[in-house]
């Protein structure tokens, strides 16, 4: 979202990035469920496969 000066604030940008990442994760979980594949996540210093 742009301000009157033409630039978005860093706080607005980081909120939008966070929202986009949550949307992408939701779509990834949906796709994994559809095809029966696991989702790989980083957990405690290791990559683990999880059921969506």
C-alpha positions in Angstrom: 0.0 0.0 0.0 1.5 3.3 -1.0 1.5 6.4 1.1 1.1 10.0 -0.1 4.9 10.1 -0.7 4.7 7.2 -3.1 6.5 4.6 -1.0 5.0 1.8 1.2 6.3 1.6 4.8 8.5 -1.3 5.8 5.8 -2.5 8.3 3.1 -2.6 5.6 5.4 -4.5 3.3 6.3 -7.1 6.0 2.6 -7.6 6.8 1.9 -8.2 3.2 4.8 -10.7 2.8 3.5 -12.6 5.9 0.0 -12.8 4.5 1.3 -14.0 1.1 3.4 -16.7 2.8 0.3 -17.9 4.8 -1.7 -18.0 1.6 1.0 -20.0 -0.2 1.3 -22.5 2.7 -2.5 -23.0 2.6 -2.5 -23.7 -1.1 0.5 -26.1 -0.7 -1.3 -28.1 2.0 -4.4 -28.3 -0.2 -2.4 -29.5 -3.1 -0.5 -32.1 -1.0 -3.8 -33.4 0.3 -5.2 -33.6 -3.2 -2.3 -35.8 -4.4 -1.6 -37.6 -1.2 2.0 -36.3 -0.8 3.7 -35.2 2.3 4.8 -31.6 3.1 8.4 -31.1 4.0 9.2 -28.7 6.8 12.2 -27.6 8.8 11.8 -28.7 12.4 14.5 -28.7 15.1 17.3 -28.4 12.6 16.1 -31.3 10.4 13.8 -31.6 7.4 10.8 -33.8 8.2 7.9 -35.0 6.1 4.5 -34.3 7.5 1.0 -35.3 6.5 -1.0 -32.3 5.4 
